[in-house]
Amino acid sequence: MRTSLSVLLCGAVSAPAAAAELDVTLQIPQLDVAEYHRPYVAVWIEGADQRVAANLAVWYELKKKDGEGTKWLKDLRQWWRRSGRELQMPVDGVSGATRVVGEHTLHFSAGKAPLPELAPGQYQLMVEAAREVGGRELLKIPFQWPIAKAEQLSAQGSAELGRVTLALKP
């Protein structure tokens, strides 16, 4: 393993700071319904001004004929209004197919797409799910950037989402 060192103007040598990491674990619950469709899900970060700082993931039906799956992205109402309608799908490294029932973990490193370097401040992880012939749900998890210490924050969904956990690592 190779470590790069940088020389400061004063001549001191120091190792570069490690990049912060975010792990998002979200649960898609098993629902006892007559007609089940996998939910569309959007995961993004908003700043205190409610502007999108980063789109992290968008799961939708990719295999629909003629890209028809994108037509239903507007059912992710908050994400669509804030960012989605301005995107040309698919987005490399962000968009993907809907997921099955269960727990799914996404890993992001600061400064690497799709997570840019964020300015210091207050942010919210936003997770929105919408399901055809089903409901909608939006969960928010507030956090501070830069990350001062490792911590785990979570929110509990009540219908379309189960527990969503945000693990922060400096």
C-alpha positions as CSV (number, residue, x, y, z in Angstrom):
1,M,0.0,0.0,0.0
2,R,1.4,3.4,-1.0
3,T,0.8,6.6,1.1
4,S,1.4,9.9,-0.5
5,L,2.8,12.8,1.6
6,S,2.5,16.4,1.0
7,V,4.9,19.1,1.9
8,L,3.4,22.3,3.4
9,L,4.8,25.7,2.6
10,C,6.3,25.8,6.0
11,G,8.3,22.6,5.3
12,A,6.3,20.3,7.6
13,V,5.3,16.9,6.2
14,S,1.9,15.4,6.9
15,A,-0.3,12.6,5.6
16,P,-3.4,13.6,3.7
17,A,-6.7,13.4,5.5
18,A,-8.8,10.3,4.9
19,A,-11.9,10.8,2.8
20,A,-15.1,10.7,4.8
21,E,-17.5,7.8,4.0
22,L,-21.3,7.4,4.1
23,D,-23.0,4.1,4.2
24,V,-26.8,4.1,3.6
25,T,-28.6,0.9,4.5
26,L,-32.3,0.8,3.5
27,Q,-34.9,-1.8,4.0
28,I,-37.6,-2.6,1.5
29,P,-40.3,-4.4,3.6
30,Q,-42.3,-7.4,2.6
31,L,-45.9,-6.2,2.1
32,D,-49.0,-8.4,2.2
33,V,-50.9,-6.9,-0.7
34,A,-52.8,-8.4,-3.6
35,E,-50.7,-6.7,-6.3
36,Y,-47.1,-6.0,-5.4
37,H,-44.7,-4.0,-7.5
38,R,-41.1,-3.2,-6.5
39,P,-40.8,0.4,-5.3
40,Y,-39.1,3.2,-7.2
41,V,-36.5,4.7,-4.7
42,A,-34.5,7.9,-4.8
43,V,-31.7,8.7,-2.3
44,W,-30.2,12.2,-2.2
45,I,-28.5,14.8,0.1
46,E,-30.1,18.2,0.6
47,G,-28.4,21.2,2.1
48,A,-30.1,23.5,4.7
49,D,-31.5,25.5,1.9
50,Q,-33.4,22.4,0.6
51,R,-31.3,22.3,-2.6
52,V,-30.0,19.0,-3.8
53,A,-26.3,18.7,-2.9
54,A,-26.0,15.2,-4.5
55,N,-28.1,12.5,-6.1
56,L,-26.8,9.2,-4.7
57,A,-29.2,6.6,-6.1
58,V,-32.4,6.3,-8.2
59,W,-33.9,2.9,-8.6
60,Y,-36.6,2.5,-11.3
61,E,-37.9,-0.1,-13.8
62,L,-35.2,-0.2,-16.5
63,K,-36.6,-3.0,-18.6
64,K,-39.9,-1.3,-19.7
65,K,-40.3,-1.0,-23.4
66,D,-39.1,2.3,-24.9
67,G,-37.8,3.6,-21.6
68,E,-41.4,3.8,-20.3
69,G,-40.1,3.2,-16.7
70,T,-38.8,6.8,-16.6
71,K,-42.3,8.1,-17.0
72,W,-43.2,7.0,-13.5
73,L,-40.2,8.7,-11.8
74,K,-42.3,11.8,-11.2
75,D,-44.2,9.7,-8.6
76,L,-41.1,10.3,-6.4
77,R,-42.6,13.7,-5.9
78,Q,-40.1,15.4,-3.6
79,W,-37.0,14.2,-5.5
80,W,-38.7,14.9,-8.9
81,R,-39.5,18.5,-8.0
82,R,-36.0,19.2,-6.5
83,S,-33.8,17.4,-9.0
84,G,-35.3,14.6,-11.0
85,R,-37.0,16.5,-13.8
86,E,-33.7,18.1,-14.7
87,L,-31.8,14.8,-15.1
88,Q,-31.4,12.8,-18.3
89,M,-31.9,9.1,-17.2
90,P,-30.0,6.9,-16.9
91,V,-27.3,8.6,-14.8
92,D,-24.1,6.7,-14.6
93,G,-23.3,5.6,-11.1
94,V,-26.6,6.8,-9.8
95,S,-29.5,5.1,-11.5
96,G,-30.2,1.4,-11.4
97,A,-33.0,-1.3,-11.4
98,T,-35.6,-1.6,-8.7
99,R,-34.6,-3.8,-5.8
100,V,-36.2,-6.9,-4.2
101,V,-37.6,-7.0,-0.7
102,G,-34.7,-7.0,1.9
103,E,-31.9,-4.8,3.1
104,H,-29.6,-3.0,0.7
105,T,-26.4,-1.1,1.5
106,L,-24.9,1.7,-0.6
107,H,-21.4,3.0,0.0
108,F,-20.1,6.5,-0.8
109,S,-16.7,8.2,-0.4
110,A,-16.5,12.0,-0.3
111,G,-15.0,13.5,-3.4
112,K,-15.8,10.4,-5.5
113,A,-18.9,10.3,-7.8
114,P,-21.7,10.6,-7.0
115,L,-20.8,12.2,-3.6
116,P,-18.9,15.5,-4.2
117,E,-16.9,17.3,-1.5
118,L,-19.6,19.0,0.5
119,A,-19.2,22.5,2.1
120,P,-19.3,22.5,5.9
121,G,-22.9,22.7,7.2
122,Q,-26.1,21.0,8.0
123,Y,-27.5,18.4,5.6
124,Q,-30.2,15.8,5.3
125,L,-30.1,12.4,3.8
126,M,-33.4,12.0,1.9
127,V,-34.9,8.6,1.0
128,E,-38.1,8.5,-1.0
129,A,-40.1,5.5,-2.2
130,A,-43.2,5.2,-4.4
131,R,-44.9,2.0,-5.5
132,E,-47.3,1.4,-8.3
133,V,-50.7,0.5,-6.8
134,G,-49.2,1.4,-3.5
135,G,-48.1,4.3,-1.4
136,R,-45.3,6.9,-1.0
137,E,-42.9,7.5,1.8
138,L,-40.2,10.1,2.5
139,L,-37.7,9.7,5.3
140,K,-35.1,12.4,6.4
141,I,-32.0,11.9,8.4
142,P,-30.2,15.2,9.4
143,F,-26.4,15.2,9.8
144,Q,-23.5,17.6,10.1
145,W,-20.7,18.0,7.6
146,P,-17.7,17.5,7.9
147,I,-18.1,14.4,9.9
148,A,-16.4,14.9,13.3
149,K,-16.8,11.3,14.7
150,A,-18.1,8.0,13.5
151,E,-21.8,7.7,14.2
152,Q,-24.9,5.9,13.1
153,L,-28.2,7.7,12.5
154,S,-31.5,6.2,11.5
155,A,-35.2,6.7,10.6
156,Q,-38.0,4.2,10.6
157,G,-40.4,3.9,7.8
158,S,-44.1,3.0,8.3
159,A,-45.2,1.6,4.9
160,E,-43.0,1.6,1.8
161,L,-39.7,1.7,3.6
162,G,-38.4,-0.1,6.7
163,R,-35.5,1.2,8.7
164,V,-33.0,3.5,6.9
165,T,-29.6,3.8,8.5
166,L,-26.9,6.4,7.7
167,A,-23.4,5.4,9.0
168,L,-20.9,8.3,8.9
169,K,-17.2,7.7,9.1
170,P,-14.6,10.5,9.2
